[in-house]
Amino acid sequence: MSRIRFALAQINPVVGDIAGNSALIRDAVRDAANAHASVVAFPEMALTGYPIEDLAFSPDFVDESEEGIRVLAGQLDADGSGDIAVIVGFVRRAATPSFGGAIAHNSLAVLFGGEVHSTYDKQHLPNYSVFDEERVFVPGHEPLALSLGGVKVGFLICEDLWRDEGPVETLAEQGLDVVVVINASPFDRTKDDNRFRLLVRRARQFTAPVAYVNLVGGQDDLVFDGDSAVVDASGTVCARAQRFESTILYHDVVGTAGGSGLDVRGRTLNLLAPVITPDKDELDDIWAALVLGVRDYVTKNGFASVALGLSGGIDSAVCAVIAADAIGADRVFGVSMPSQWSSDHSQSDAADLANRLGCQYDVQPIGDLVGPFEQQLQLKGLAAENIQARARGMILMALSNQHGHLVLTTGNKSEIAVGYSTMYGDTVGGYAPLKDVPKTLVWELAEWRNRAATDKGDPAPIPQNSISKPPSAELRPGQTDQDSLPPYDVLDSILDRLIDRRESISTIVKAGFAQELVSHIAHLVSINEWKRRQGAIGPRITRMAFGRERRLPITVRRSTL
Amino acid sequence: MSRIRFALAQINPVVGDIAGNSALIRDAVRDAANAHASVVAFPEMALTGYPIEDLAFSPDFVDESEEGIRVLAGQLDADGSGDIAVIVGFVRRAATPSFGGAIAHNSLAVLFGGEVHSTYDKQHLPNYSVFDEERVFVPGHEPLALSLGGVKVGFLICEDLWRDEGPVETLAEQGLDVVVVINASPFDRTKDDNRFRLLVRRARQFTAPVAYVNLVGGQDDLVFDGDSAVVDASGTVCARAQRFESTILYHDVVGTAGGSGLDVRGRTLNLLAPVITPDKDELDDIWAALVLGVRDYVTKNGFASVALGLSGGIDSAVCAVIAADAIGADRVFGVSMPSQWSSDHSQSDAADLANRLGCQYDVQPIGDLVGPFEQQLQLKGLAAENIQARARGMILMALSNQHGHLVLTTGNKSEIAVGYSTMYGDTVGGYAPLKDVPKTLVWELAEWRNRAATDKGDPAPIPQNSISKPPSAELRPGQTDQDSLPPYDVLDSILDRLIDRRESISTIVKAGFAQELVSHIAHLVSINEWKRRQGAIGPRITRMAFGRERRLPITVRRSTL
């Protein structure tokens, strides 16, 4: 019997940055070595970042990954960690390309003694939801189990664990001491429960602990929450990492394989205090996901600051607070852009927010900018309304061009669903923090964030008036959102059923909504696909985000809608 | 021995419009009956349009398709065509959903006697290039062959024909008289050669003619070229339809099965003059694809007219002519939007084009519109340049809002690749005719289109000066594109290798291009992904179009670029 320490290193790589990600890996191995770990596991594609999408077709990139993993093995040895087994996800060239032209496997390497000791290729490639892995990877066919310092370890990559057939079956027959699963599993508000149910089921099936290590960080529209964990053979969670942060989780495993296999270092272990991070409030998790999504988009793309319009309304207020939590209020540049139709409170609420938050703040009235357009083009009605929104977009982009800000666009999921926005106006920007947040959830998050502040004795960042007042685009006198849309609680219920749950119109009507209203909403969703196709990306938090998760034609004609 | 007539009905359906597509199918069956056809084959997904993308997950839509095919069978019988075997592509509910949640097959129905006689489910689902069929469909497993009026017919759907294993093998062993393949195979400039090579190979393998019927029409970014054809057992093309048009191609097949199978009508046949449409010039095909793409986007989405900026340059001139060829010059609204930096020729060339084309024309100077922005925001340099492009975008969108025009954006593939454009400025619009046309090909097409006109004795539509002068964005005095970019022939050669051929940087350098230049271009392509993600769709004509065919992360960091 031997007892060795496993480290699950929940790191935040950047897609494509093999040198930078290698440095993260070396740092984490150093920390884990100091904590007496003999085995360190990193997430799926830790070397390359995830998802690499069609970069998997690039021969250059696959070469860089293969060279990178060899170099990393040598560096770890030179760092004095050659006797630690290091498990790293990377991209590996396949012997034969797929019919569709994929040239590489989604693989795992076991680094030991300065070399790539073994590899395992992912067998089940997810090709649904946000995943296109059948497109970009060649599936593997060989299972991998190794004895590491007397501990029999089985290896899986993410989707492999979710499918009953294939490598899970094979490993279940091998009497393993632990199964290590490396993952790149993005957050959504329902994911966590499913994930833990699965871990419990598999640990019982393997009659061995399952050590699950997941990426953390934002990558375009995806946010990886980490949530690395170990579930023991009885189905009990015996270690769980802090979510939404880079961290290392430790767990000691008892081996039955005697002295066989790789002779990893086996130090006298210090006593390990089990870390089991408790569950948090769902709103807390969603807020953390939004903040991480914004922070990583800003920093990984090299922006120093963000700019956004502050209308005095709830969406822009929540966006500004998310941005301040992500990168600091001093790097947030808010602009009030009042028109002749703007209420007094739109300006006072915006100023109040900027003051509470301590962000940079400017006022740029649009009257002198839109007047010439209205006169020269003799604009009326919708065209005149839209010019106001577009002038605001031009101001924000001009400030971005002058000062290098990333522009945040503040639209929420409900608006984006039904096209309640002005293209090239309020839709302008590189990132949309609330893209996947329905309006009713925006309000909940605002209340939650204010409460979180006051619970700590801090001032509430969001003015109560921005939360309480009826939402309005203020593009004409007395306008409110409810002139054009049903109340947001009704709208969001219908949208949740129609989009997130993919319910049929007849099912929604049976649930008590008016046929005419449901058909109208479904029609609006359908005809506004062209706007969404040109919209900024934003962090995904639901089980059905607009973008790569929901791919629908623009040109479509359905008599039933 | 019997001899019956097959009709291949190359129709242009609208995605989702089951009632409208059924009407197209009934009309074509009537025409084919008048031409004494006993079997009429329609393309893949003729009933639903293609691609339906994630509509395949909609239980409503799958129900509509299944109901639609039953109703169509009854209608055909009522039309007096119940004794014609009608082969139609549709969507069919699968007995068991896939792990990823797909609920339907991509299927083929044989309609006869007022009923759905048989179905076949596509077995090979393409999941590369522009296709996501592993995502949205459940694969089938059973082959289908039937005797129709004594002719033994095997059935395949599109990708099935391209794969050596599976249904092709099964059918090759059955001694068939003909194999009918229904397709939704989009145009690209290289596709046609590959397609015919495959047809020849399969016909020889089957020792039977292959009857290939393909969709025609534009659907978002895809253009289906039709090109339906019959290749006989010796590998000779014995019938071929006009491309890019709705049409019916006929071919008589001799049967060996005696009187068995479905008792389809067998009339005394009139003599069939073989139709073998000859190949055209490649530029002719590309032009036809662009025109069809624009026409179908405009008409299928219900627009009456298009608007675009006319700069006097080559891109906007070619776009205007494509639009005029697509929907008529009287429905094309061109706007010259000169600034203080606009050359005299930019206005005179734009006016000359409008005059030659006979399109609607307006002049809207931007000086009074951009001045207030420059002054209020104290803009300089790039920010001031971009304001000009954005003012033009605002004008076009205002005209769209006032008059209902679809705005066409005129950027070409070379510009879009390297991000040589102003977001929310010249990128504004719903459709981008030149999105997949490299700049050098824009010039070739302009010359070709002028020559095609003068060959017919018509005036050349594009002013020679727009073709000859050096391209310039005219956002500052004396600016030309070559201040920022290498000569377009060099740029397009590098882009073709980098993007279309997915060559590595080292391979391109070996072909004789400077390392620094290639790396710079690769870097520009990479950092401008965010612009492309927000760009309008446009017709695909190459083997690697931006959009669903090339899926890359926005956030990416590669030290080698």
Contacts between the chains, C-beta under 8 A, distances in Angstrom:
chain1	res1	chain2	res2	distance
A	14	B	555	7.1
A	14	B	556	7.7
A	14	B	557	4.9
A	15	B	553	5.0
A	15	B	555	6.0
A	15	B	556	4.9
A	15	B	557	7.2
A	16	B	553	7.6
A	16	B	556	4.2
A	16	B	557	5.2
A	16	B	558	4.3
A	17	B	557	4.1
A	17	B	558	7.1
A	17	B	559	7.2
A	18	B	559	7.7
A	19	B	559	5.6
A	20	B	557	6.8
A	49	B	556	7.9
A	51	B	553	7.1
A	52	B	553	7.0
A	53	B	551	4.7
A	53	B	552	5.5
A	53	B	553	5.6
A	54	B	550	5.9
A	54	B	551	4.9
A	54	B	552	5.4
A	55	B	552	6.4
A	55	B	553	7.2
A	55	B	556	7.3
A	57	B	502	5.8
A	58	B	502	6.6
A	58	B	504	7.4
A	59	B	502	7.5
A	59	B	504	5.1
A	60	B	504	4.3
A	60	B	505	6.2
A	60	B	506	7.4
A	60	B	560	7.0
A	61	B	558	7.7
A	63	B	504	7.8
A	64	B	558	7.9
A	64	B	560	6.8
A	98	B	128	7.8
A	99	B	128	7.5
A	99	B	163	6.8
A	100	B	126	7.1
A	100	B	127	6.0
A	100	B	128	2.8
A	100	B	129	7.3
A	101	B	128	5.8
A	102	B	128	7.6
A	126	B	100	7.1
A	127	B	100	6.0
A	127	B	127	6.6
A	127	B	134	5.0
A	127	B	135	5.4
A	128	B	98	7.8
A	128	B	99	7.5
A	128	B	100	2.8
A	128	B	101	5.8
A	128	B	102	7.6
A	128	B	135	5.9
A	129	B	100	7.4
A	132	B	132	7.6
A	132	B	135	7.7
A	132	B	551	6.7
A	134	B	127	5.0
A	134	B	134	4.9
A	134	B	135	8.0
A	135	B	127	5.4
A	135	B	128	5.9
A	135	B	132	7.7
A	135	B	134	7.9
A	135	B	551	7.9
A	163	B	99	6.8
A	218	B	555	8.0
A	219	B	553	6.8
A	219	B	555	5.8
A	220	B	553	5.7
A	220	B	554	5.2
A	220	B	555	5.3
A	296	B	555	7.6
A	297	B	555	6.5
A	300	B	555	4.8
A	300	B	557	6.9
A	301	B	554	7.5
A	301	B	555	5.7
A	364	B	376	6.8
A	364	B	377	7.1
A	368	B	372	5.1
A	368	B	376	6.4
A	369	B	372	5.1
A	369	B	373	5.9
A	369	B	376	6.7
A	371	B	372	7.9
A	372	B	368	5.1
A	372	B	369	5.2
A	372	B	371	7.9
A	372	B	372	6.1
A	373	B	369	5.9
A	373	B	394	6.4
A	373	B	395	7.7
A	373	B	398	6.7
A	376	B	364	6.8
A	376	B	368	6.4
A	376	B	369	6.7
A	377	B	364	7.1
A	377	B	395	6.6
A	377	B	398	5.2
A	377	B	399	7.3
A	377	B	402	7.5
A	379	B	398	5.7
A	379	B	401	7.9
A	379	B	402	6.8
A	380	B	402	7.6
A	382	B	401	5.2
A	383	B	398	4.9
A	383	B	401	3.7
A	383	B	402	4.7
A	386	B	397	6.8
A	386	B	398	7.2
A	386	B	401	5.6
A	387	B	394	6.6
A	387	B	398	6.0
A	390	B	393	8.0
A	390	B	394	5.0
A	390	B	397	6.7
A	391	B	394	7.7
A	393	B	390	8.0
A	393	B	424	6.0
A	394	B	373	6.4
A	394	B	387	6.6
A	394	B	390	5.0
A	394	B	391	7.7
A	394	B	394	7.2
A	394	B	424	7.4
A	395	B	373	7.6
A	395	B	377	6.6
A	397	B	386	6.8
A	397	B	390	6.7
A	397	B	423	7.0
A	397	B	424	6.1
A	398	B	373	6.7
A	398	B	377	5.2
A	398	B	379	5.7
A	398	B	383	4.9
A	398	B	386	7.1
A	398	B	387	6.0
A	399	B	377	7.3
A	401	B	379	7.9
A	401	B	381	8.0
A	401	B	382	5.2
A	401	B	383	3.6
A	401	B	386	5.6
A	402	B	377	7.5
A	402	B	379	6.8
A	402	B	380	7.7
A	402	B	383	4.6
A	423	B	397	7.0
A	423	B	428	8.0
A	424	B	393	6.1
A	424	B	394	7.5
A	424	B	397	6.1
A	424	B	424	4.5
A	424	B	428	5.6
A	428	B	423	8.0
A	428	B	424	5.6
A	430	B	530	5.8
A	502	B	57	5.8
A	502	B	58	6.6
A	502	B	59	7.5
A	504	B	58	7.4
A	504	B	59	5.2
A	504	B	60	4.3
A	504	B	63	7.8
A	505	B	60	6.2
A	506	B	60	7.4
A	530	B	430	5.8
A	533	B	537	6.7
A	534	B	534	5.0
A	534	B	535	7.0
A	534	B	536	6.6
A	535	B	534	7.0
A	536	B	534	6.6
A	537	B	533	6.8
A	537	B	554	6.8
A	548	B	551	7.8
A	550	B	54	5.9
A	551	B	53	4.6
A	551	B	54	4.8
A	551	B	132	6.7
A	551	B	135	7.9
A	551	B	548	7.8
A	552	B	53	5.4
A	552	B	54	5.3
A	552	B	55	6.4
A	553	B	15	5.0
A	553	B	16	7.5
A	553	B	51	7.1
A	553	B	52	7.0
A	553	B	53	5.6
A	553	B	55	7.2
A	553	B	219	6.8
A	553	B	220	5.7
A	554	B	220	5.2
A	554	B	301	7.5
A	554	B	537	6.7
A	555	B	14	7.1
A	555	B	15	6.0
A	555	B	218	8.0
A	555	B	219	5.8
A	555	B	220	5.3
A	555	B	296	7.5
A	555	B	297	6.5
A	555	B	300	4.9
A	555	B	301	5.7
A	556	B	14	7.7
A	556	B	15	4.9
A	556	B	16	4.2
A	556	B	49	7.9
A	556	B	55	7.3
A	557	B	14	4.9
A	557	B	15	7.2
A	557	B	16	5.1
A	557	B	17	4.1
A	557	B	20	6.8
A	557	B	300	6.9
A	558	B	16	4.3
A	558	B	17	7.1
A	558	B	61	7.7
A	558	B	64	8.0
A	559	B	17	7.1
A	559	B	18	7.7
A	559	B	19	5.5
A	560	B	60	7.0
A	560	B	64	6.9
